[in-house]
Amino acid sequence: MMTPSATDRPLLTDREALLRNRARAIRSGMADFLHRFAAAETEDRLAEINRTFKSPAVVTGFPHLWAELMPSARIVTDDPLLDLTPGAHDLVIHALSLHWAEDPVGQIVQSARALREDGLFLAVCFGGQTLHELRSALAQAEAEVTGGLSPRILPMGEIRDLGGLLHRAGLALPVADQVTQRASYRDILHLARDLRAMGEGNAMTARLRHPTRREIFFRAGAIMADSFADRDDPSRIQASFDLVFLTGWAPSDSQQKPLRPGSASKSLAEALNELRDRD
């Protein structure tokens, strides 16, 4: 029996809609606080590595912004086929766009190919429970008002699954960690406007192609006010953004290798006994 090929699978992301959303955000004065936070966190992580990166590249959906944030880097748009030269860089950063990629493993593989031996790949993307408050409120409101559910917020990968992409892409010494940023909004319409200004509006292929009934937004707003009030100001609502950071290295013979199973010179029990004797 024949199985569907990758090209036969329905696309998750409407690429044209995504590009329109991003262009509109830039024209309207982009809400870039999460990108700036991601850049600062990226710089902190790079500062902990005892190495100077001389040929960095950044893959992003917002080239103008990241050119400002990292002026020494080559900036590349997050097209399905990345404009990266194999072996040209000692650092490739995939900046807050991997969550929209139709083929995230392919994006990481292309980035890895652009690395020199022992070069570093670092990605930051939304994941985990990002916007879980809004997702929950909209789902409950739509179910109450219409009796159904519509695709409204992009599915987000969990940190363990996202970390597994590094191994699948052939990168060594993979590490994944997560930082949660919480933002406060006057109401659900304020949050929706901010998401549009981030270029993070609904660009899923399966999204509704007609305006959402106002009753759904009113009910969702009431649910958020009741269930997700801001901790510091209960008159406002809270939205969470989980930023997942992924790091992996282009393989090199100089890198530390895990011990071969059974090659340890002493057992774990012996090592623990030695520690107890020292105490």
Buried (B, 14 or more C-beta within 10 A) or exposed (E): EEEEEEEEEEEBBBBEBBBBBBEBBBEEEBBBEBBEBBBEBBEEBBEEEEEEBEBBBBBBBBBEBBBBBBEEBBBBBBEEEBEBEEEBBBBBBBBBBBBBBBEBEBBBBBBBBBBBEBBBBBBBBBBBBBBBBBBBBBBBBBEEBEEEEBEBBBEBBBBEEBBBBBEEBEBBBBBBEBEEBEBBBEBBEBBBBBBBBBBBBBBBEEBEEEEBEEEBBBBBBBBBBEEBBBEEEEEBBBBBBBBBBBBBBBBEEEEEEEEEEEEEEEEEEEEEEEEEEEE
